[in-house]
Amino acid sequence: MDTAAEPQDEFRMSLMEHLGELRKRLLRVTVAVLVLGLGSLVFAREVYGLLMRPVLMALPSDAAALVYTSAIEEINVLMKIGLYAGIFLSTPVLLWQIWSFVSPGLYVNERKLAGPFIVFGTLAFLTGATFCYLVLLPQMFTFLLQKEDATAITARMSTARLHEEDAVRYLRLGDFERSGAWARAATGALKAPGDGRTEQGTFGLTIVSKDSIDVKARLEGLGRLIDALAVAQGPSASPTLIAATDKRGEAVLAYAERKFGQASERLDEAAQVLMSLVPERSQEIAAVWELEKLLGVAQARAESLNWTKPMLSMEEQLTLVLVLELAFGLIFELPLVMMVLGLVGLVSSKFLFKYQRHAFVVCLIAAAVLTPTGDAVNLALMAGPMLLCYELGVVLVWLVEKRRLRQPPAEIPPQ
């Protein structure tokens, strides 16, 4: 009875020793995370700005900001950055403790791989996080926060507005020829083939009243045109300019009554009055007015497509970025984890080759779950590295087995 109890007590003691060893390793990792995390709080705000750069770059220029919805959210964000920074910086310590925990079960000549395991494990984690930051995050946030059609139209419209400013400026200086040239160049750019092409009457799905936006933009453009000609022609042009301004006033009244078609007609009539002011330069004035109308169409189309505005909170975006960064760091650790499992005998290359197709399906499912977007590009950016890391892990396990067959390991010393 006593003899039978001895092996059980010995096994129970051995198990308790292993649990004690595991507790010691976890405690060391926890201390490293806390110490490095507290040290990282000094640079938490700078780190946050760096992490949020892909988000801010994808936002429209007039909405490139993050908001916080409670008084303590900003403090919580900085504390979370400190915690995750501690996890990232303690990667070598974590790998060291993992290796120290499993090394008693390895052969003597295999324990010498501790240095390469820690170095390459740290580099793999940093490579995964860098790949996520430089490749995945910009693509993902661009897909989530930008509408392709609206972005293309906005880009064309921004350039055209700069040309319009120069056209009106030359008109104010009395240089009608250069004014018309700038206006025709901008008009051609807006009508040129490609993404974001804008012509009168070309609208996509509209939620916002496009006519209201279009007419309002034309009213503002005609006002700039009248002011420029008033400066260029002087007091002698006052009667004609007053007539054009009266027509614009009628257009304003029609706009207020939401009679947008009537307002457009009055604006065209006002433009004709302005062209009669300098008959020999009517074509240049007409070119500027054509540009003003086209810019109104472009603005209406852009706003009708981009009728939702992002308002992103600091904590939610930080959580999303940090989870993806951590996930990619762990994905790039997969080959080394598989190698360690092969060293302790938990997996074999034959087993991994046999269930390779199943592993591919699991990787695709995991990538689909982790990817917050539904497009194929971001899914491929997540699944591709995962599959490559799995294949690399299979190769490492196979090399470990070949090395053991080629060079019989030394006997494990008694524990």
C-alpha positions as CSV (number, residue, x, y, z in Angstrom):
1,M,0.0,0.0,0.0
2,D,2.8,2.4,0.9
3,T,4.9,1.2,-2.0
4,A,2.0,1.9,-4.4
5,A,1.6,5.3,-3.0
6,E,5.2,6.4,-3.5
7,P,5.0,6.8,-7.4
8,Q,1.8,8.8,-7.1
9,D,3.3,11.1,-4.5
10,E,6.4,11.5,-6.6
11,F,4.3,12.4,-9.7
12,R,2.2,14.8,-7.7
13,M,5.4,16.6,-6.4
14,S,6.8,16.7,-9.9
15,L,3.5,18.3,-11.2
16,M,3.6,20.9,-8.4
17,E,7.1,21.7,-9.2
18,H,6.2,22.4,-12.8
19,L,3.3,24.6,-11.7
20,G,5.6,26.5,-9.4
21,E,8.0,27.0,-12.2
22,L,5.2,28.2,-14.5
23,R,4.1,30.7,-11.8
24,K,7.6,32.0,-11.4
25,R,8.0,32.6,-15.1
26,L,4.6,34.3,-15.4
27,L,5.5,36.5,-12.4
28,R,8.7,37.6,-14.1
29,V,6.9,38.4,-17.4
30,T,4.2,40.4,-15.4
31,V,6.9,42.4,-13.6
32,A,8.6,43.2,-16.9
33,V,5.4,44.3,-18.5
34,L,4.5,46.6,-15.6
35,V,8.0,48.2,-15.3
36,L,8.3,48.8,-19.1
37,G,4.7,49.9,-19.3
38,L,5.2,52.5,-16.6
39,G,8.3,53.7,-18.3
40,S,6.4,54.0,-21.6
41,L,3.8,56.4,-20.1
42,V,6.4,59.2,-20.5
43,F,6.0,58.9,-24.2
44,A,2.4,57.8,-24.4
45,R,1.1,60.8,-26.2
46,E,3.8,60.7,-28.9
47,V,3.2,56.9,-29.3
48,Y,-0.5,57.5,-29.6
49,G,0.0,60.1,-32.4
50,L,2.2,57.6,-34.3
51,L,-0.3,54.8,-33.9
52,M,-3.2,57.0,-35.1
53,R,-1.4,58.3,-38.2
54,P,-2.9,55.7,-40.6
55,V,-6.4,56.6,-39.2
56,L,-5.9,60.4,-39.6
57,M,-4.3,60.1,-43.1
58,A,-7.4,58.2,-44.3
59,L,-9.9,60.8,-42.9
60,P,-11.0,63.7,-45.0
61,S,-8.9,66.8,-44.5
62,D,-11.8,68.7,-42.8
63,A,-12.5,65.8,-40.4
64,A,-8.9,64.6,-39.6
65,A,-9.4,64.5,-35.8
66,L,-10.4,62.0,-33.1
67,V,-12.9,62.8,-30.3
68,Y,-13.3,61.6,-26.8
69,T,-16.7,61.2,-25.3
70,S,-15.9,61.3,-21.6
71,A,-13.6,63.3,-19.3
72,I,-11.4,60.3,-18.5
73,E,-11.3,58.7,-21.9
74,E,-8.0,60.5,-22.9
75,I,-6.4,59.3,-19.6
76,N,-7.7,55.7,-20.2
77,V,-6.2,55.9,-23.7
78,L,-2.7,56.9,-22.4
79,M,-2.9,54.1,-19.7
80,K,-3.8,51.5,-22.4
81,I,-0.9,52.7,-24.5
82,G,1.4,52.2,-21.5
83,L,0.1,48.6,-21.0
84,Y,0.4,47.6,-24.6
85,A,3.8,49.2,-24.9
86,G,4.9,47.2,-21.9
87,I,3.7,44.0,-23.7
88,F,5.5,44.9,-26.9
89,L,8.8,45.9,-25.2
90,S,8.8,42.8,-22.9
91,T,8.7,40.4,-25.9
92,P,12.4,39.3,-25.4
93,V,11.6,38.7,-21.7
94,L,8.5,36.7,-22.6
95,L,10.5,34.6,-25.1
96,W,13.3,34.0,-22.6
97,Q,10.9,32.8,-20.0
98,I,9.1,30.5,-22.4
99,W,12.4,29.0,-23.5
100,S,13.5,28.6,-19.8
101,F,10.3,26.8,-19.1
102,V,10.5,24.3,-21.9
103,S,14.3,23.8,-22.0
104,P,14.4,21.2,-19.2
105,G,12.6,18.9,-21.6
106,L,15.1,19.4,-24.5
107,Y,18.3,17.6,-25.3
108,V,21.5,19.2,-24.2
109,N,22.6,20.3,-27.7
110,E,19.1,21.8,-28.4
111,R,19.3,24.0,-25.3
112,K,21.9,26.1,-27.1
113,L,19.2,27.5,-29.4
114,A,18.0,29.8,-26.6
115,G,19.8,32.8,-28.1
116,P,18.6,32.4,-31.7
117,F,15.1,31.7,-30.4
118,I,14.9,35.0,-28.4
119,V,16.6,37.1,-31.1
120,F,14.6,35.8,-34.1
121,G,11.4,35.6,-32.0
122,T,11.7,39.3,-31.2
123,L,12.5,40.2,-34.8
124,A,9.6,38.2,-36.0
125,F,7.2,40.0,-33.6
126,L,8.5,43.4,-34.6
127,T,8.3,42.4,-38.3
128,G,4.7,41.4,-37.9
129,A,3.8,44.7,-36.1
130,T,5.6,46.7,-38.7
131,F,3.9,44.9,-41.6
132,C,0.6,45.6,-40.0
133,Y,1.4,49.3,-39.5
134,L,2.9,50.0,-42.9
135,V,0.8,47.7,-45.2
136,L,-2.5,46.6,-43.6
137,L,-3.6,49.7,-41.6
138,P,-3.4,52.2,-44.4
139,Q,-5.2,50.0,-46.8
140,M,-7.8,49.1,-44.2
141,F,-8.6,52.6,-43.0
142,T,-8.7,53.9,-46.6
143,F,-11.3,51.3,-47.5
144,L,-13.3,52.0,-44.4
145,L,-13.2,55.8,-44.3
146,Q,-13.0,56.9,-47.9
147,K,-15.5,56.6,-50.6
148,E,-13.7,56.0,-53.9
149,D,-15.9,58.1,-56.1
150,A,-16.2,61.0,-53.6
151,T,-12.5,61.0,-53.0
152,A,-11.7,61.2,-56.7
153,I,-14.2,64.0,-57.3
154,T,-12.8,65.9,-54.3
155,A,-9.3,65.6,-55.5
156,R,-10.2,67.0,-58.9
157,M,-12.3,69.7,-57.4
158,S,-9.5,70.9,-55.1
159,T,-7.2,71.4,-58.0
160,A,-9.9,73.1,-60.1
161,R,-10.7,75.5,-57.2
162,L,-7.1,76.7,-57.1
163,H,-7.3,77.3,-60.9
164,E,-10.6,79.1,-60.3
165,E,-9.0,81.4,-57.8
166,D,-6.3,82.3,-60.3
167,A,-8.8,82.9,-63.1
168,V,-10.9,85.3,-60.9
169,R,-7.7,87.0,-59.7
170,Y,-6.6,87.6,-63.3
171,L,-10.1,88.8,-64.1
172,R,-9.8,91.3,-61.3
173,L,-6.5,92.5,-62.7
174,G,-8.0,93.0,-66.1
175,D,-6.0,90.2,-67.8
176,F,-9.0,88.5,-69.5
177,E,-6.8,86.3,-71.7
178,R,-5.0,84.6,-68.8
179,S,-8.2,84.4,-66.8
180,G,-9.9,82.5,-69.7
181,A,-6.9,80.2,-70.1
182,W,-6.9,79.2,-66.4
183,A,-10.7,78.7,-66.5
184,R,-10.5,76.4,-69.6
185,A,-7.7,74.4,-68.1
186,A,-9.7,73.7,-64.9
187,T,-12.8,72.9,-66.9
188,G,-10.9,70.4,-69.0
189,A,-9.4,68.8,-65.9
190,L,-12.9,68.3,-64.4
191,K,-14.2,66.8,-67.6
192,A,-11.2,64.6,-68.4
193,P,-11.8,60.8,-68.5
194,G,-11.0,58.8,-65.4
195,D,-12.1,58.5,-61.8
196,G,-13.9,61.6,-60.5
197,R,-15.0,62.9,-63.9
198,T,-17.5,65.7,-63.5
199,E,-20.0,67.0,-66.0
200,Q,-23.3,68.7,-65.6
201,G,-26.0,66.2,-64.9
202,T,-23.7,63.4,-63.8
203,F,-24.8,62.3,-60.3
204,G,-24.7,59.0,-58.5
205,L,-26.8,58.0,-55.5
206,T,-28.1,61.2,-53.9
207,I,-29.3,61.6,-50.4
208,V,-28.5,65.3,-50.0
209,S,-30.4,67.7,-52.2
210,K,-27.9,68.1,-55.1
211,D,-29.8,71.0,-56.6
212,S,-29.6,73.1,-53.4
213,I,-25.8,72.6,-53.2
214,D,-25.3,73.2,-56.9
215,V,-27.3,76.5,-57.0
216,K,-25.7,77.8,-53.8
217,A,-22.2,77.2,-55.2
218,R,-23.2,79.0,-58.4
219,L,-24.5,82.0,-56.4
220,E,-21.2,82.3,-54.6
221,G,-19.3,81.9,-57.9
222,L,-21.3,84.6,-59.6
223,G,-20.7,86.9,-56.7
224,R,-17.0,86.5,-57.1
225,L,-17.3,87.2,-60.8
226,I,-19.2,90.4,-60.2
227,D,-16.7,91.6,-57.6
228,A,-13.8,90.9,-59.9
229,L,-15.3,92.8,-62.9
230,A,-16.2,95.7,-60.6
231,V,-12.5,96.1,-59.7
232,A,-11.3,95.6,-63.3
233,Q,-13.8,98.0,-65.0
234,G,-14.2,100.6,-62.4
235,P,-17.2,102.9,-61.7
236,S,-18.1,103.2,-65.4
237,A,-19.4,99.6,-65.3
238,S,-21.7,100.2,-62.3
239,P,-25.0,100.2,-64.3
240,T,-24.3,96.8,-65.9
241,L,-23.0,95.4,-62.7
242,I,-26.1,96.6,-60.8
243,A,-28.3,94.9,-63.4
244,A,-26.3,91.6,-63.0
245,T,-26.6,91.9,-59.2
246,D,-30.4,92.4,-59.5
247,K,-30.6,89.2,-61.5
248,R,-28.5,87.5,-58.8
249,G,-30.9,88.8,-56.2
250,E,-33.8,87.3,-58.0
251,A,-31.9,84.0,-58.1
252,V,-31.4,84.2,-54.3
253,L,-35.2,84.7,-53.8
254,A,-35.9,81.7,-56.0
255,Y,-33.3,79.6,-54.1
256,A,-34.9,80.6,-50.8
257,E,-38.3,79.3,-52.2
258,R,-36.5,76.1,-53.4
259,K,-37.2,76.9,-57.0
260,F,-33.8,75.8,-58.1
261,G,-34.5,75.6,-61.8
262,Q,-35.7,79.2,-61.9
263,A,-32.7,80.3,-59.8
264,S,-30.3,78.7,-62.4
265,E,-32.0,80.5,-65.2
266,R,-31.6,83.9,-63.4
267,L,-28.0,83.2,-62.8
268,D,-27.4,82.4,-66.4
269,E,-29.1,85.7,-67.3
270,A,-26.9,87.5,-64.9
271,A,-23.8,86.0,-66.5
272,Q,-25.0,87.1,-69.9
273,V,-25.3,90.6,-68.6
274,L,-21.7,90.4,-67.4
275,M,-20.6,89.2,-70.8
276,S,-22.2,92.3,-72.4
277,L,-20.0,94.5,-70.2
278,V,-16.9,93.7,-72.3
279,P,-18.2,92.3,-75.6
280,E,-14.8,91.6,-77.0
281,R,-13.9,89.5,-74.0
282,S,-17.2,87.8,-73.6
283,Q,-15.7,84.3,-74.3
284,E,-13.2,84.6,-71.5
285,I,-16.0,85.7,-69.1
286,A,-18.1,82.8,-70.4
287,A,-15.2,80.4,-69.7
288,V,-15.0,81.5,-66.1
289,W,-18.7,81.2,-65.6
290,E,-18.7,77.7,-67.2
291,L,-16.0,76.8,-64.6
292,E,-18.1,78.2,-61.7
293,K,-21.1,76.1,-62.9
294,L,-19.0,73.0,-63.2
295,L,-17.5,73.5,-59.8
296,G,-21.1,73.7,-58.4
297,V,-21.9,70.4,-60.1
298,A,-18.8,68.8,-58.7
299,Q,-19.5,70.0,-55.1
300,A,-23.0,68.8,-55.3
301,R,-22.0,65.4,-56.5
302,A,-19.2,65.0,-53.9
303,E,-21.5,66.0,-51.1
304,S,-24.3,63.8,-52.4
305,L,-22.0,60.8,-52.3
306,N,-20.2,61.7,-49.1
307,W,-23.3,62.4,-47.0
308,T,-22.0,60.6,-43.9
309,K,-19.2,62.1,-41.8
310,P,-16.8,60.0,-39.6
311,M,-16.6,60.9,-35.9
312,L,-14.1,58.4,-34.4
313,S,-13.4,58.1,-30.7
314,M,-9.9,57.9,-29.4
315,E,-10.3,54.7,-27.4
316,E,-12.1,52.7,-30.1
317,Q,-9.6,53.4,-32.8
318,L,-6.7,52.7,-30.4
319,T,-8.2,49.4,-29.4
320,L,-8.6,48.4,-33.1
321,V,-5.1,49.4,-34.0
322,L,-3.5,47.7,-31.0
323,V,-5.4,44.4,-31.4
324,L,-4.3,44.2,-35.1
325,E,-0.7,45.1,-34.2
326,L,-0.6,42.4,-31.5
327,A,-2.4,39.9,-33.7
328,F,0.2,40.3,-36.5
329,G,3.1,40.1,-34.1
330,L,1.7,36.8,-32.8
331,I,1.1,35.6,-36.4
332,F,4.7,36.1,-37.3
333,E,5.7,34.2,-34.2
334,L,3.8,31.1,-35.5
335,P,6.9,29.4,-37.1
336,L,8.9,29.7,-33.9
337,V,6.1,28.4,-31.8
338,M,5.6,25.4,-34.1
339,M,9.4,24.8,-34.0
340,V,9.3,24.7,-30.1
341,L,6.3,22.3,-30.2
342,G,8.3,20.1,-32.6
343,L,11.3,20.2,-30.2
344,V,9.3,19.0,-27.3
345,G,7.6,16.4,-29.4
346,L,4.0,17.7,-29.4
347,V,3.8,18.0,-33.2
348,S,5.6,16.4,-36.1
349,S,6.1,17.5,-39.7
350,K,4.1,14.4,-40.9
351,F,1.1,15.5,-38.8
352,L,1.4,19.1,-40.0
353,F,1.6,18.0,-43.6
354,K,-1.4,15.7,-43.2
355,Y,-3.6,18.4,-41.9
356,Q,-2.2,21.2,-44.1
357,R,-5.5,21.8,-45.9
358,H,-7.4,22.0,-42.6
359,A,-4.8,24.5,-41.3
360,F,-5.4,26.6,-44.4
361,V,-9.1,26.7,-43.8
362,V,-8.5,27.7,-40.2
363,C,-6.1,30.5,-41.3
364,L,-8.7,31.9,-43.7
365,I,-11.4,31.8,-41.1
366,A,-9.2,33.5,-38.5
367,A,-8.2,36.1,-41.1
368,A,-11.9,36.8,-41.9
369,V,-12.7,37.2,-38.2
370,L,-9.7,39.4,-37.4
371,T,-10.1,41.6,-40.6
372,P,-12.6,44.4,-39.8
373,T,-13.3,45.0,-43.5
374,G,-15.1,42.9,-46.0
375,D,-12.9,43.4,-49.0
376,A,-10.6,40.8,-50.6
377,V,-7.5,43.0,-50.5
378,N,-7.4,43.3,-46.7
379,L,-8.4,39.7,-46.2
380,A,-5.5,38.6,-48.4
381,L,-3.1,40.9,-46.5
382,M,-4.2,39.1,-43.3
383,A,-4.4,35.5,-44.6
384,G,-1.3,35.6,-46.8
385,P,1.3,36.1,-44.0
386,M,-0.6,33.7,-41.8
387,L,-0.4,30.9,-44.5
388,L,3.2,31.7,-45.2
389,C,4.1,31.6,-41.5
390,Y,2.4,28.2,-41.2
391,E,4.4,26.8,-44.1
392,L,7.6,28.2,-42.6
393,G,6.7,26.6,-39.3
394,V,6.2,23.2,-41.1
395,V,9.6,23.6,-42.7
396,L,11.3,24.4,-39.3
397,V,9.7,21.4,-37.7
398,W,10.9,19.2,-40.5
399,L,14.5,20.6,-40.2
400,V,14.4,19.9,-36.4
401,E,13.5,16.2,-37.1
402,K,16.2,15.9,-39.8
403,R,18.8,17.4,-37.5
404,R,17.9,14.8,-34.8
405,L,18.2,12.0,-37.3
406,R,21.5,13.2,-38.6
407,Q,23.1,14.0,-35.2
408,P,21.8,11.8,-32.3
409,P,21.3,14.2,-29.4
410,A,23.1,13.8,-26.1
411,E,21.4,12.2,-23.2
412,I,19.2,14.4,-21.1
413,P,20.8,15.0,-17.7
414,P,18.7,14.0,-14.7
415,Q,16.4,16.7,-13.4
